[in-house]
Amino acid sequence: MPPSSAKTTDGKTTDGKTTDGKTPDGQMPDGMPVIRTIAMPSDTNPSGDIFGGWLMSQMDLAAGNIAARRARGRAATIAVEGITFLSPVYVGDEVSLFGTLLHVGRTSMRIEVEAWRRARESDESQKVTEAIFTFVAIDAQRKARPVPPEY
């Protein structure tokens, strides 16, 4: 926990996060989303809800953006851990994807992505899902390469 965050009696820190570093439901993470988009009719499944695969692809794009910036080049998804859908996304919802770089290894990066929805006519947001994506930095021959040190 950063030194500026003090633990309160309700299990949260003074910066609004829970003691495990997660934001509570109903409160989007601080900062700008990596991707913000609108769920469209073409993104629905046969039941009329937004297709889970569409949301997973948006999450992969968000994580990939973070991975490519940190790797300073190409990076490929090699794994996705623990995706559970908490609530549906509906046509017209604004979908915001927030990403956090959790770990950088020699060639790999682990990135957590949270997906949030907001109905067009509402100010309230709801967490839809989260997952951890693992990416590997790759070269022009699509072989693993070291992630460069930070600037």
C-alpha positions in Angstrom: 0.0 0.0 0.0 1.4 3.5 -0.8 2.5 5.5 2.2 -0.2 8.1 1.4 -3.0 5.5 2.0 -4.1 4.9 5.6 -6.4 2.0 6.5 -9.8 2.9 7.9 -12.1 0.7 10.0 -14.4 -0.2 7.1 -11.6 -2.1 5.2 -10.8 0.7 2.9 -7.9 3.1 2.6 -8.1 6.9 2.7 -7.7 7.0 -1.1 -11.0 5.0 -1.5 -9.6 1.6 -2.4 -10.1 -1.5 -0.4 -7.1 -2.9 1.5 -6.4 -5.3 -1.3 -5.9 -2.4 -3.7 -9.2 -2.8 -5.5 -11.9 -0.2 -6.0 -15.2 -0.8 -4.3 -18.2 -1.8 -6.5 -20.0 1.3 -7.8 -16.9 3.4 -7.9 -14.8 3.3 -11.1 -11.0 3.3 -10.6 -9.3 6.7 -10.6 -7.7 8.0 -13.8 -8.6 7.8 -17.4 -9.7 4.5 -18.9 -7.5 2.9 -21.5 -10.5 2.4 -23.7 -14.0 3.9 -23.6 -16.6 2.7 -26.1 -20.3 2.3 -26.6 -21.9 -1.2 -26.9 -23.7 -1.4 -30.2 -26.4 -3.7 -31.6 -23.9 -5.5 -33.8 -22.1 -6.6 -30.6 -25.0 -8.7 -29.2 -25.5 -12.4 -28.8 -28.7 -14.2 -30.0 -30.4 -13.2 -26.7 -29.9 -9.5 -27.3 -27.3 -9.0 -24.6 -23.8 -7.8 -25.4 -21.7 -10.9 -26.4 -19.1 -11.8 -23.7 -16.5 -12.4 -26.5 -16.9 -8.7 -27.6 -16.1 -7.5 -24.1 -13.2 -9.9 -23.8 -11.7 -8.6 -27.0 -12.1 -5.0 -25.7 -10.3 -6.0 -22.6 -7.5 -7.7 -24.6 -7.1 -4.5 -26.7 -6.8 -2.4 -23.5 -4.2 -4.7 -22.0 -2.4 -4.9 -25.3 -2.1 -1.1 -25.4 -0.5 -1.1 -22.0 1.8 -4.0 -22.9 2.9 -2.5 -26.2 3.8 0.8 -24.6 5.8 -0.9 -21.8 7.5 -3.3 -24.2 8.1 -0.4 -26.7 7.0 -2.7 -29.5 5.0 -5.8 -30.2 3.5 -7.9 -27.5 1.3 -11.0 -27.8 -1.4 -12.3 -25.4 -0.4 -15.7 -24.0 -2.9 -16.1 -21.1 -6.0 -14.7 -19.5 -6.8 -15.6 -15.9 -10.0 -15.6 -14.0 -12.7 -13.8 -16.0 -16.1 -13.9 -14.4 -19.0 -11.9 -15.7 -20.7 -10.1 -12.8 -23.4 -8.3 -14.7 -24.6 -8.0 -18.3 -23.8 -5.1 -20.7 -26.6 -3.7 -22.7 -26.9 -2.0 -26.1 -26.1 1.7 -25.6 -24.1 1.2 -22.4 -20.8 3.1 -22.1 -18.1 0.6 -21.4 -14.9 1.8 -19.7 -11.8 -0.4 -19.4 -9.1 0.4 -16.8 -5.7 -1.3 -16.9 -2.9 -1.7 -14.3 0.5 -3.1 -15.1 1.0 -5.6 -12.2 4.3 -7.2 -13.0 7.1 -7.0 -15.5 9.3 -10.1 -16.0 12.2 -10.7 -18.4 10.0 -11.1 -21.4 6.5 -11.0 -20.0 4.0 -8.6 -18.4 0.9 -9.2 -16.3 -1.8 -6.6 -16.7 -5.1 -6.4 -14.8 -8.1 -5.0 -16.7 -11.4 -4.0 -15.1 -14.5 -3.4 -17.3 -17.2 -1.1 -16.1 -20.6 -0.2 -17.6 -22.7 2.9 -17.3 -26.2 3.2 -18.8 -26.5 6.2 -21.1 -29.1 7.9 -19.0 -27.3 7.3 -15.6 -24.3 8.6 -13.7 -24.0 5.3 -11.8 -21.4 2.8 -12.9 -21.2 -0.9 -12.4 -18.3 -3.3 -12.5 -18.9 -5.9 -15.2 -15.7 -8.1 -15.0 -12.0 -8.1 -14.4 -9.2 -10.4 -15.6 -5.4 -10.6 -15.6 -3.8 -10.8 -19.0 -0.3 -12.1 -19.6 1.6 -10.7 -22.6 5.1 -11.5 -24.0 7.2 -8.9 -25.8 8.0 -10.3 -29.3 10.4 -9.3 -32.0 9.9 -9.2 -35.8 10.1 -13.0 -36.0 7.5 -13.3 -33.3 10.0 -14.7 -30.9 10.1 -13.6 -27.2 12.4 -10.7 -26.5 13.4 -9.0 -23.3 11.1 -6.1 -22.1 13.4 -3.1 -22.1 14.1 -1.4 -18.7 12.0 1.6 -17.8 13.3 5.1 -18.8 
